[in-house]
């Protein structure tokens, strides 16, 4: 902002007289006071107003400029070939611009913080932000009004106060509410205070124009235009929907000290110049859309963090680090009052799991260490990170603030299944309060509680550098399929090692509900019972019905129990790629274990063999062909030899107990070869040979970042070890997946 621009705005506060020649008069919002600035102190007061205006406006302007650089960088990264020398050159230039922009934002933020740290607690009020409306200024623009801000210590030192007579209306709990009625600012109340004879006499000496000012058309008076705009915004917000009429009684114009502090940090003065200040829109964060309701000092921020996503790493026992993919958070923060001011004024955020949701507040930080979009990484550790950065305590000015900010977030991963764009797979929800005060191992863990998968993480793991505190996400019914997909790809990207951050119980639940979903041909969410034991019991019931039930049935009289097992075969054979491709090896082994268990009746049952096949596919030797087809279909989705071994280690136990993979392989080979003879196909089936062929064609290590495809396809054989762009940033937008209107966007 140029000095000339600031000076032009501030001269307009006076009435056709140079600054320093005439005293000034302001209405102090929420205080029932007029503020008199004697002529000799006008310059000093104007410097204070200019300073408070400039530090906020410069900070917001630098964020806006940085956003332009980020947008250009994102557009370039999405459209160019990173191996193209010209692209490399442009990338370097854009990253240089981003680094420069981040430095400017940090510098502007430091200037703003220097003002903020000088403020006292709101409960103290010895040095707080005071919102001022000039009583008279150049009023050529009838549509505009002016708002100014000063620190109360400066007000006390350089001005004198004229107390206004309280309205003493029923229900007023503070001076700030004294001029309100049904939530609106009442101009007649303020006007009657100003018109009071004693007030008029007090002011006449220094402000000879005051009596004439009282006679002016109210539509030309800043103070009236201010009340009119506040009320207009109040009524607009609470009358947009017919159902909001009753709610409008709860909404009100906020004139408290907290509200004034928030409006100042949101940019209610400098950003709008001669336009109506309360209509101002400010960018409070880079990569964010802000929705500000300045009349009640509320706001919301909808943003993606970190920009482009971060690389999620996993530390193994031997301290090797694997990259599992990319994460980001789509955050929605609803804020008001002092805490809203801290979020607007600070670079970073601190999150706290609390009753009612996740509390948020602003904390000190810098953008420069965050680097260009997509460059951050976080490492999942299974023990406490002793180097974890603790958030610096919130600014002293915000201690004692009564308002709170609550965050809702959806955790998103870069999915190969949607062209490597981000998709949500977990959200913060009401259940997070159960975690408050509980310790958990490491910095990222997945559990299962009360019918939902829960992900608890240190904030920095998901939101990147500078974020502190912790976040708890949950997976509801509509996200469980995406969560299961994310889990399988974490296994695939790590080549099916044991991921300790997924608790054993949670992984068993996921395995069981996926097994049940396939076995019964139903949706995954149908089996998300409250307790893990209920889900295990459902699996036990399946085993009892399908495997053991036939022992109580006569082949001649009844083979309905065998028909139940046939329904499992049919479900597998009929299942599409979307359902079978995300089965973890433990679920594949459970289903195979169900199918390979035999008894004396099995080879004679029509339910175990399909006689409707074409004659060219009919074999004389070989039994239970449908069950074998189902097994081989499951194994066609195996992505590496490591996954194959995981499956074979468990096929001898429906409880998932491990044996040597060779032992399990021999069991499956024996079943597949049952009834076969040493004759060529189609005289005898060759399912045993098909398993050997599957094993031979498997990759030694699973391809990282590629989509799951059948291992009998050419695409599978051509997949690279790591797909190009596996750790490249992505900037796609996603929709909010919260139910209904759970989240208030101010």
TIBA-532397 format. One record per residue (C-alpha): residue in one letter; chain; x, z, y. Coordinates in steps of 0.2 Angstrom, whole numbers. Each point is the difference from the previous one (the first is absolute). Layout:
N
<A,A,<X,Z,Y>>
...
//
This chain:
746
<X,A,<0,0,0>>
<X,A,<7,-5,17>>
<X,A,<2,13,14>>
<X,A,<-10,-11,11>>
<X,A,<-15,-1,-12>>
<X,A,<0,19,-2>>
<X,A,<2,2,19>>
<X,A,<-15,-11,3>>
<X,A,<-11,10,-11>>
<X,A,<5,16,7>>
<X,A,<-2,-5,18>>
<X,A,<-18,-4,-4>>
<X,A,<-3,19,-3>>
<X,A,<1,3,19>>
<X,A,<-11,-8,13>>
<X,A,<9,-13,10>>
<X,A,<14,12,4>>
<X,A,<18,-1,-6>>
<X,A,<5,13,-13>>
<X,A,<6,16,8>>
<X,A,<-11,-2,16>>
<X,A,<-17,6,-6>>
<X,A,<-5,14,-12>>
<X,A,<-8,-5,-16>>
<X,A,<-15,8,-9>>
<X,A,<-4,-1,-19>>
<X,A,<-14,7,-12>>
<X,A,<9,9,-14>>
<X,A,<-10,-4,-16>>
<X,A,<-6,15,-10>>
<X,A,<6,13,12>>
<X,A,<-14,1,14>>
<X,A,<13,-3,13>>
<X,A,<6,-11,14>>
<X,A,<18,-3,2>>
<X,A,<7,-2,17>>
<X,A,<17,-8,3>>
<X,A,<7,3,17>>
<X,A,<8,-14,9>>
<X,A,<18,7,-2>>
<X,A,<-2,0,-19>>
<X,A,<-9,-16,-3>>
<X,A,<16,-10,-4>>
<X,A,<5,14,-13>>
<X,A,<-17,-1,-8>>
<X,A,<0,-19,-1>>
<X,A,<17,1,-9>>
<X,A,<-8,11,-13>>
<X,A,<-15,-11,-2>>
<X,A,<11,-15,-1>>
<X,A,<12,9,-13>>
<X,A,<-15,5,-11>>
<X,A,<-7,-18,1>>
<X,A,<16,-9,-3>>
<X,A,<6,10,-15>>
<X,A,<-16,-4,-9>>
<X,A,<-2,-18,5>>
<X,A,<18,-4,-4>>
<X,A,<-1,7,-17>>
<X,A,<-16,-9,-4>>
<X,A,<7,-16,7>>
<X,A,<16,1,-10>>
<X,A,<-11,3,-16>>
<X,A,<-10,-16,5>>
<X,A,<16,-10,2>>
<X,A,<7,6,-16>>
<X,A,<-16,-5,-9>>
<X,A,<3,-18,7>>
<X,A,<17,0,-8>>
<X,A,<-7,7,-16>>
<X,A,<-14,-13,-1>>
<X,A,<12,-14,3>>
<X,A,<12,6,-14>>
<X,A,<-15,2,-12>>
<X,A,<-6,-18,4>>
<X,A,<17,-6,-3>>
<X,A,<3,9,-16>>
<X,A,<-16,-6,-8>>
<X,A,<3,-18,4>>
<X,A,<19,-3,-2>>
<X,A,<12,-2,-15>>
<X,A,<12,15,1>>
<X,A,<14,-11,-7>>
<X,A,<-2,-13,14>>
<X,A,<15,2,12>>
<X,A,<-11,-2,15>>
<X,A,<-12,13,-7>>
<X,A,<15,12,-2>>
<X,A,<5,-3,18>>
<X,A,<-18,3,6>>
<X,A,<-2,15,-11>>
<X,A,<16,8,8>>
<X,A,<-6,-4,17>>
<X,A,<-17,8,-3>>
<X,A,<8,15,-8>>
<X,A,<11,2,15>>
<X,A,<-15,-1,12>>
<X,A,<-9,13,-11>>
<X,A,<15,12,1>>
<X,A,<0,-2,19>>
<X,A,<-18,3,1>>
<X,A,<1,16,-11>>
<X,A,<13,7,12>>
<X,A,<-11,-4,15>>
<X,A,<-14,9,-8>>
<X,A,<10,15,-5>>
<X,A,<7,1,18>>
<X,A,<-17,-1,7>>
<X,A,<-6,13,-12>>
<X,A,<14,12,5>>
<X,A,<-5,-2,18>>
<X,A,<-18,4,-4>>
<X,A,<6,15,-11>>
<X,A,<9,7,14>>
<X,A,<-16,2,9>>
<X,A,<-9,7,-15>>
<X,A,<13,13,-4>>
<X,A,<-2,7,17>>
<X,A,<-18,4,-3>>
<X,A,<-6,17,-5>>
<X,A,<-12,4,-14>>
<X,A,<-18,-5,4>>
<X,A,<-5,19,-3>>
<X,A,<13,4,13>>
<X,A,<-5,-12,14>>
<X,A,<16,4,10>>
<X,A,<5,-18,0>>
<X,A,<-13,-12,-7>>
<X,A,<-6,-18,4>>
<X,A,<-13,0,14>>
<X,A,<-11,-15,2>>
<X,A,<-4,-5,18>>
<X,A,<-13,-11,8>>
<X,A,<4,-5,18>>
<X,A,<-14,4,12>>
<X,A,<3,-14,12>>
<X,A,<11,-16,-1>>
<X,A,<0,-18,3>>
<X,A,<-18,-4,-7>>
<X,A,<0,-18,1>>
<X,A,<-4,-3,-18>>
<X,A,<-16,8,-4>>
<X,A,<2,-2,-19>>
<X,A,<16,10,-1>>
<X,A,<5,18,2>>
<X,A,<17,9,-1>>
<X,A,<6,14,-12>>
<X,A,<17,9,3>>
<X,A,<9,13,-10>>
<X,A,<12,15,6>>
<X,A,<7,15,-9>>
<X,A,<-8,16,6>>
<X,A,<17,8,5>>
<X,A,<2,-14,13>>
<X,A,<-18,2,5>>
<X,A,<3,18,3>>
<X,A,<16,-3,9>>
<X,A,<-5,-14,12>>
<X,A,<-19,2,3>>
<X,A,<-14,12,4>>
<X,A,<-16,2,-9>>
<X,A,<-18,1,6>>
<X,A,<-11,8,-13>>
<X,A,<-17,-8,-2>>
<X,A,<-16,11,-3>>
<X,A,<-4,1,-19>>
<X,A,<-16,-8,-5>>
<X,A,<-4,14,-12>>
<X,A,<-11,-10,-11>>
<X,A,<-6,6,-17>>
<X,A,<11,-4,-15>>
<X,A,<16,-3,10>>
<X,A,<14,8,-9>>
<X,A,<15,-5,11>>
<X,A,<3,-8,17>>
<X,A,<2,-16,-8>>
<X,A,<-18,0,-6>>
<X,A,<-7,7,16>>
<X,A,<-4,-18,7>>
<X,A,<-7,-6,-17>>
<X,A,<-18,-1,-6>>
<X,A,<-4,-7,-17>>
<X,A,<18,-6,-1>>
<X,A,<0,-10,15>>
<X,A,<9,3,17>>
<X,A,<-14,3,13>>
<X,A,<5,-7,17>>
<X,A,<-13,10,9>>
<X,A,<9,16,-6>>
<X,A,<17,-6,7>>
<X,A,<-8,-7,16>>
<X,A,<-9,17,3>>
<X,A,<16,9,-2>>
<X,A,<9,-11,13>>
<X,A,<-14,0,12>>
<X,A,<0,19,1>>
<X,A,<2,6,18>>
<X,A,<14,12,-3>>
<X,A,<10,-14,-9>>
<X,A,<-4,-12,14>>
<X,A,<7,12,13>>
<X,A,<16,3,-10>>
<X,A,<4,-18,-1>>
<X,A,<-5,-6,18>>
<X,A,<16,5,8>>
<X,A,<12,-10,-12>>
<X,A,<-13,-14,-5>>
<X,A,<-10,-4,16>>
<X,A,<-8,-14,-10>>
<X,A,<-8,11,-14>>
<X,A,<-17,1,8>>
<X,A,<-1,-18,2>>
<X,A,<6,-3,-18>>
<X,A,<-15,11,-6>>
<X,A,<-12,-13,8>>
<X,A,<8,-15,-9>>
<X,A,<-9,-10,-13>>
<X,A,<4,8,-16>>
<X,A,<4,-17,-8>>
<X,A,<15,-1,11>>
<X,A,<7,17,-4>>
<X,A,<13,2,-14>>
<X,A,<-6,16,-6>>
<X,A,<-18,-7,-3>>
<X,A,<7,-15,-8>>
<X,A,<10,11,-11>>
<X,A,<-15,10,-6>>
<X,A,<-10,-16,-2>>
<X,A,<13,-7,-12>>
<X,A,<2,15,-10>>
<X,A,<-19,1,-3>>
<X,A,<-1,-18,-4>>
<X,A,<13,1,-13>>
<X,A,<-8,15,-8>>
<X,A,<-17,-8,0>>
<X,A,<7,-17,-7>>
<X,A,<9,9,-15>>
<X,A,<-15,10,-5>>
<X,A,<-14,-13,2>>
<X,A,<8,-14,-9>>
<X,A,<-11,4,-15>>
<X,A,<-18,6,0>>
<X,A,<6,14,-12>>
<X,A,<12,7,13>>
<X,A,<-13,6,12>>
<X,A,<0,18,-7>>
<X,A,<18,-1,-2>>
<X,A,<2,-3,18>>
<X,A,<-5,18,4>>
<X,A,<17,5,-9>>
<X,A,<11,-12,10>>
<X,A,<6,4,17>>
<X,A,<12,-4,14>>
<X,A,<16,10,-3>>
<X,A,<7,8,16>>
<X,A,<11,13,-8>>
<X,A,<19,2,2>>
<X,A,<3,-8,-17>>
<X,A,<-11,-15,5>>
<X,A,<10,-2,16>>
<X,A,<16,0,-10>>
<X,A,<-6,-12,-12>>
<X,A,<-6,-12,13>>
<X,A,<16,0,9>>
<X,A,<10,-4,-16>>
<X,A,<-12,-13,-5>>
<X,A,<4,-9,17>>
<X,A,<-16,4,10>>
<X,A,<8,-2,17>>
<X,A,<15,-13,1>>
<X,A,<-5,-12,-13>>
<X,A,<-15,-7,8>>
<X,A,<4,-1,19>>
<X,A,<-15,-3,10>>
<X,A,<-11,-3,-15>>
<X,A,<-11,14,-7>>
<X,A,<13,12,-8>>
<X,A,<-12,6,-13>>
<X,A,<-1,-18,-7>>
<X,A,<18,-1,-3>>
<X,A,<7,-5,-17>>
<X,A,<18,6,-5>>
<X,A,<11,-4,-15>>
<X,A,<4,17,-6>>
<X,A,<11,-5,-14>>
<X,A,<9,-16,-6>>
<X,A,<-10,-9,-14>>
<X,A,<-15,9,5>>
<X,A,<-17,-3,8>>
<X,A,<-7,14,11>>
<X,A,<-18,4,3>>
<X,A,<-1,12,15>>
<X,A,<-15,9,6>>
<X,A,<7,7,16>>
<X,A,<-16,9,6>>
<X,A,<1,12,-14>>
<X,A,<19,-1,-2>>
<X,A,<-1,-7,-18>>
<X,A,<9,-14,-8>>
<X,A,<4,-8,-17>>
<X,A,<15,-10,-6>>
<X,A,<-1,-12,-14>>
<X,A,<17,-6,-5>>
<X,A,<12,-5,-14>>
<X,A,<15,11,-3>>
<X,A,<14,-5,-3>>
<X,A,<-1,-17,7>>
<X,A,<2,-13,-14>>
<X,A,<0,14,-13>>
<X,A,<14,10,-8>>
<X,A,<10,-2,-16>>
<X,A,<-5,13,-12>>
<X,A,<15,6,-11>>
<X,A,<1,12,-15>>
<X,A,<15,10,-4>>
<X,A,<4,2,-18>>
<X,A,<8,14,-9>>
<X,A,<17,-8,1>>
<X,A,<-2,-2,19>>
<X,A,<-3,-19,-1>>
<X,A,<-14,-6,11>>
<X,A,<-13,-13,-5>>
<X,A,<-11,-9,12>>
<X,A,<-18,1,-5>>
<X,A,<-8,-11,13>>
<X,A,<-6,2,18>>
<X,A,<-13,12,8>>
<X,A,<-7,3,16>>
<X,A,<-14,11,8>>
<X,A,<-15,-7,10>>
<X,A,<-4,15,11>>
<X,A,<-15,5,9>>
<X,A,<3,15,12>>
<X,A,<-15,7,9>>
<X,A,<6,12,14>>
<X,A,<-6,9,15>>
<X,A,<6,12,14>>
<X,A,<18,7,0>>
<X,A,<4,-5,-18>>
<X,A,<-5,-18,4>>
<X,A,<11,1,15>>
<X,A,<15,5,-11>>
<X,A,<-4,-15,-12>>
<X,A,<-1,-12,15>>
<X,A,<16,7,8>>
<X,A,<12,2,-15>>
<X,A,<8,-13,-11>>
<X,A,<-3,8,-17>>
<X,A,<-13,10,-9>>
<X,A,<-1,16,-10>>
<X,A,<-13,1,-13>>
<X,A,<-7,16,-8>>
<X,A,<-12,2,-15>>
<X,A,<-14,11,6>>
<X,A,<-18,5,-2>>
<X,A,<-10,-14,5>>
<X,A,<13,-14,-2>>
<X,A,<17,-4,6>>
<X,A,<5,7,17>>
<X,A,<11,-11,11>>
<X,A,<11,4,16>>
<X,A,<13,-9,9>>
<X,A,<18,4,-2>>
<X,A,<17,-4,8>>
<X,A,<9,-16,-7>>
<X,A,<8,-16,4>>
<X,A,<-4,-18,-5>>
<X,A,<17,-7,-1>>
<X,A,<5,8,-17>>
<X,A,<-16,-8,-7>>
<X,A,<8,-18,1>>
<X,A,<-9,-16,-1>>
<X,A,<-16,-2,-10>>
<X,A,<2,1,-19>>
<X,A,<17,8,1>>
<X,A,<-4,18,-5>>
<X,A,<1,7,-17>>
<X,A,<-5,17,-8>>
<X,A,<6,7,-16>>
<X,A,<-11,10,-12>>
<X,A,<9,16,-5>>
<X,A,<-5,12,-13>>
<X,A,<7,15,8>>
<X,A,<0,6,18>>
<X,A,<9,-10,13>>
<X,A,<11,12,8>>
<X,A,<4,-13,14>>
<X,A,<-18,-3,5>>
<X,A,<-2,0,18>>
<X,A,<-12,13,7>>
<X,A,<-12,-4,14>>
<X,A,<5,7,17>>
<X,A,<-14,12,6>>
<X,A,<-13,-8,10>>
<X,A,<2,1,19>>
<X,A,<-3,17,8>>
<X,A,<-14,-8,11>>
<X,A,<-11,-3,-16>>
<X,A,<1,17,-7>>
<X,A,<-17,9,2>>
<X,A,<-9,-17,1>>
<X,A,<-17,2,-9>>
<X,A,<-2,-18,-5>>
<X,A,<7,-7,-16>>
<X,A,<4,-17,-6>>
<X,A,<-4,-6,-18>>
<X,A,<8,-14,-9>>
<X,A,<-8,-11,-14>>
<X,A,<12,-12,-9>>
<X,A,<0,-12,-13>>
<X,A,<15,-3,-11>>
<X,A,<4,-18,-3>>
<X,A,<12,-10,-11>>
<X,A,<7,-18,1>>
<X,A,<-9,-8,-15>>
<X,A,<6,-15,-10>>
<X,A,<-18,-3,-4>>
<X,A,<-6,-4,18>>
<X,A,<15,-11,5>>
<X,A,<11,15,3>>
<X,A,<-11,7,14>>
<X,A,<-4,18,2>>
<X,A,<-15,8,-8>>
<X,A,<-7,18,1>>
<X,A,<0,10,-16>>
<X,A,<-3,18,6>>
<X,A,<-7,8,15>>
<X,A,<0,18,8>>
<X,A,<-16,9,-4>>
<X,A,<-9,16,1>>
<X,A,<8,6,-15>>
<X,A,<17,2,8>>
<X,A,<-4,18,6>>
<X,A,<2,6,-17>>
<X,A,<19,-3,2>>
<X,A,<2,10,15>>
<X,A,<14,13,-2>>
<X,A,<5,-6,-18>>
<X,A,<17,-5,-5>>
<X,A,<4,-16,-9>>
<X,A,<16,-6,-8>>
<X,A,<10,-14,8>>
<X,A,<-7,-10,15>>
<X,A,<-13,-12,-9>>
<X,A,<-11,5,-15>>
<X,A,<-16,-7,-9>>
<X,A,<-12,12,-8>>
<X,A,<-18,0,-6>>
<X,A,<-13,13,6>>
<X,A,<-18,1,1>>
<X,A,<-3,-18,-6>>
<X,A,<12,-8,12>>
<X,A,<18,-5,0>>
<X,A,<10,8,14>>
<X,A,<16,-5,8>>
<X,A,<9,13,10>>
<X,A,<15,-5,10>>
<X,A,<11,5,14>>
<X,A,<-6,-10,15>>
<X,A,<17,-8,2>>
<X,A,<-1,-8,-17>>
<X,A,<-15,-10,5>>
<X,A,<0,-1,19>>
<X,A,<19,-2,2>>
<X,A,<13,7,11>>
<X,A,<-5,14,12>>
<X,A,<-16,5,-8>>
<X,A,<-1,18,-6>>
<X,A,<-12,11,-10>>
<X,A,<-9,-6,-15>>
<X,A,<-15,-11,-5>>
<X,A,<-12,1,-15>>
<X,A,<-8,-16,-6>>
<X,A,<-14,-2,-12>>
<X,A,<-6,-15,-11>>
<X,A,<-19,-1,-1>>
<X,A,<-10,-11,-12>>
<X,A,<1,-16,11>>
<X,A,<19,1,1>>
<X,A,<4,5,-18>>
<X,A,<3,-17,-6>>
<X,A,<12,-4,14>>
<X,A,<9,17,-3>>
<X,A,<2,-5,-19>>
<X,A,<7,-16,6>>
<X,A,<12,8,11>>
<X,A,<6,12,-14>>
<X,A,<2,-14,-12>>
<X,A,<11,-10,12>>
<X,A,<11,16,4>>
<X,A,<3,1,-19>>
<X,A,<4,-19,-1>>
<X,A,<11,1,16>>
<X,A,<10,14,-8>>
<X,A,<0,-9,-18>>
<X,A,<-12,13,-7>>
<X,A,<11,16,2>>
<X,A,<-8,17,1>>
<X,A,<-6,3,18>>
<X,A,<1,19,3>>
<X,A,<-10,-1,16>>
<X,A,<-16,-4,-10>>
<X,A,<-5,17,-8>>
<X,A,<-2,-1,-19>>
<X,A,<-18,5,1>>
<X,A,<-4,-13,13>>
<X,A,<9,-14,-10>>
<X,A,<-9,5,-16>>
<X,A,<-17,-1,9>>
<X,A,<4,-17,7>>
<X,A,<5,-6,-17>>
<X,A,<-16,8,-8>>
<X,A,<-12,-7,13>>
<X,A,<8,-18,-2>>
<X,A,<-1,2,-19>>
<X,A,<-19,5,1>>
<X,A,<-4,-14,13>>
<X,A,<7,-13,-12>>
<X,A,<-7,8,-16>>
<X,A,<-18,1,7>>
<X,A,<1,-15,11>>
<X,A,<-5,11,16>>
<X,A,<7,2,17>>
<X,A,<15,12,2>>
<X,A,<-9,11,12>>
<X,A,<-13,4,-13>>
<X,A,<12,11,-9>>
<X,A,<7,10,15>>
<X,A,<-7,17,-6>>
<X,A,<4,16,10>>
<X,A,<12,7,-13>>
<X,A,<14,-8,-10>>
<X,A,<-6,9,-15>>
<X,A,<-17,-9,1>>
<X,A,<9,-17,0>>
<X,A,<11,5,-15>>
<X,A,<-16,5,-9>>
<X,A,<-8,-17,3>>
<X,A,<15,-8,-8>>
<X,A,<-1,12,-14>>
<X,A,<-18,-4,-3>>
<X,A,<5,-19,0>>
<X,A,<13,3,-13>>
<X,A,<-12,10,-10>>
<X,A,<-14,-13,1>>
<X,A,<11,-15,-3>>
<X,A,<14,6,-12>>
<X,A,<-7,14,-10>>
<X,A,<-19,-3,0>>
<X,A,<1,-14,-12>>
<X,A,<6,12,-14>>
<X,A,<-18,8,1>>
<X,A,<-8,-17,-2>>
<X,A,<-3,-12,-16>>
<X,A,<5,-18,2>>
<X,A,<-16,-5,-9>>
<X,A,<-12,11,10>>
<X,A,<8,1,17>>
<X,A,<15,-7,10>>
<X,A,<-6,5,17>>
<X,A,<15,11,3>>
<X,A,<11,-15,-4>>
<X,A,<-10,-10,12>>
<X,A,<4,12,14>>
<X,A,<19,-4,-3>>
<X,A,<-5,-18,0>>
<X,A,<-7,2,18>>
<X,A,<18,6,5>>
<X,A,<7,-16,-7>>
<X,A,<-13,-10,9>>
<X,A,<3,9,16>>
<X,A,<18,-3,-1>>
<X,A,<-2,-18,-5>>
<X,A,<-13,-3,14>>
<X,A,<10,9,13>>
<X,A,<7,-10,15>>
<X,A,<17,0,7>>
<X,A,<-4,12,14>>
<X,A,<-4,14,-12>>
<X,A,<13,-2,-13>>
<X,A,<14,-4,12>>
<X,A,<1,18,7>>
<X,A,<-1,10,-17>>
<X,A,<16,11,0>>
<X,A,<9,-1,-17>>
<X,A,<-8,17,-5>>
<X,A,<-17,-7,2>>
<X,A,<5,-16,-10>>
<X,A,<7,11,-14>>
<X,A,<-16,11,-1>>
<X,A,<-11,-16,-2>>
<X,A,<12,-7,-13>>
<X,A,<0,17,-9>>
<X,A,<-19,-1,-1>>
<X,A,<0,-18,-8>>
<X,A,<14,2,-13>>
<X,A,<-8,16,-8>>
<X,A,<-8,-7,-17>>
<X,A,<-9,6,-14>>
<X,A,<-6,-7,-17>>
<X,A,<-15,-8,7>>
<X,A,<8,-9,15>>
<X,A,<6,-16,-8>>
<X,A,<-18,-4,-7>>
<X,A,<-10,3,16>>
<X,A,<-7,-15,8>>
<X,A,<2,9,17>>
<X,A,<19,-1,-2>>
<X,A,<1,-19,-3>>
<X,A,<-8,-14,10>>
<X,A,<-7,-13,-12>>
<X,A,<-7,-11,15>>
<X,A,<17,-7,4>>
<X,A,<3,-19,-2>>
<X,A,<5,-5,-18>>
<X,A,<17,-6,7>>
<X,A,<3,19,5>>
<X,A,<-6,7,-16>>
<X,A,<13,8,-11>>
<X,A,<-2,5,-19>>
<X,A,<12,14,1>>
<X,A,<1,13,13>>
<X,A,<-13,14,4>>
<X,A,<-7,9,16>>
<X,A,<5,-15,10>>
<X,A,<-10,5,16>>
<X,A,<9,17,1>>
<X,A,<17,-9,-2>>
<X,A,<-6,-12,14>>
<X,A,<-4,14,11>>
<X,A,<17,9,-3>>
<X,A,<10,-16,4>>
<X,A,<-11,-3,16>>
<X,A,<5,17,6>>
<X,A,<19,-4,-4>>
<X,A,<-1,-16,9>>
<X,A,<0,10,16>>
<X,A,<16,10,-4>>
<X,A,<12,-4,14>>
<X,A,<17,5,-7>>
<X,A,<9,7,-16>>
<X,A,<-1,17,8>>
<X,A,<-19,0,1>>
<X,A,<0,-6,-18>>
<X,A,<10,14,-6>>
<X,A,<-11,12,10>>
<X,A,<-15,-7,-9>>
<X,A,<7,0,-18>>
<X,A,<7,18,2>>
<X,A,<-18,6,2>>
<X,A,<-11,-11,-12>>
<X,A,<1,13,-14>>
<X,A,<-9,14,11>>
<X,A,<-16,-1,10>>
<X,A,<7,16,9>>
<X,A,<14,-11,7>>
<X,A,<14,10,-10>>
<X,A,<16,-11,-1>>
<X,A,<9,-6,-15>>
<X,A,<14,-13,-2>>
<X,A,<-6,-17,6>>
<X,A,<6,-8,-16>>
<X,A,<-11,12,-10>>
<X,A,<-15,-5,11>>
<X,A,<4,-18,-1>>
<X,A,<1,0,-19>>
<X,A,<-18,8,0>>
<X,A,<-7,-14,11>>
<X,A,<9,-14,-10>>
<X,A,<-7,8,-16>>
<X,A,<-17,-1,7>>
<X,A,<2,-18,7>>
<X,A,<6,-6,-17>>
<X,A,<-14,8,-10>>
<X,A,<-8,-12,-11>>
<X,A,<12,-14,4>>
<X,A,<9,-10,-13>>
<X,A,<16,-11,1>>
<X,A,<-10,-16,3>>
<X,A,<0,-11,16>>
<X,A,<-13,2,13>>
<X,A,<-15,-4,-1>>
<X,A,<0,6,-18>>
<X,A,<6,17,5>>
<X,A,<0,8,17>>
<X,A,<17,4,8>>
<X,A,<-3,14,12>>
<X,A,<16,9,-6>>
<X,A,<10,-15,6>>
<X,A,<-9,0,17>>
<X,A,<5,18,3>>
<X,A,<18,-4,-4>>
<X,A,<-1,-15,12>>
<X,A,<-7,11,14>>
<X,A,<14,12,-2>>
<X,A,<13,-15,1>>
<X,A,<-7,-7,16>>
<X,A,<-1,16,10>>
<X,A,<12,3,15>>
<X,A,<13,13,-2>>
<X,A,<-5,7,17>>
<X,A,<-17,-2,8>>
<X,A,<0,-12,15>>
<X,A,<-2,10,16>>
<X,A,<-13,-4,13>>
<X,A,<-8,-14,-10>>
<X,A,<-18,-1,-5>>
<X,A,<-4,5,-18>>
<X,A,<-3,-15,-11>>
<X,A,<-1,-3,-19>>
<X,A,<17,-1,-8>>
<X,A,<-5,-16,-10>>
<X,A,<0,-10,16>>
<X,A,<13,-10,9>>
<X,A,<-3,10,16>>
<X,A,<6,15,-9>>
<X,A,<16,-8,-6>>
<X,A,<4,-6,18>>
<X,A,<-3,16,9>>
<X,A,<16,6,9>>
<X,A,<8,17,-2>>
<X,A,<-6,5,17>>
<X,A,<-13,-11,10>>
<X,A,<6,-7,16>>
<X,A,<-7,11,14>>
<X,A,<-3,15,-11>>
<X,A,<6,11,14>>
<X,A,<-5,-11,15>>
<X,A,<-12,8,13>>
<X,A,<-18,-5,1>>
<X,A,<-12,1,14>>
<X,A,<-17,-4,-7>>
<X,A,<-15,10,7>>
<X,A,<-11,10,-11>>
<X,A,<-18,7,1>>
<X,A,<-4,18,1>>
<X,A,<-6,5,-17>>
<X,A,<-7,17,4>>
<X,A,<-19,3,-4>>
<X,A,<-13,-3,13>>
<X,A,<4,9,17>>
<X,A,<10,14,-7>>
<X,A,<13,-3,13>>
<X,A,<-3,2,19>>
<X,A,<9,-13,10>>
<X,A,<-4,9,16>>
//
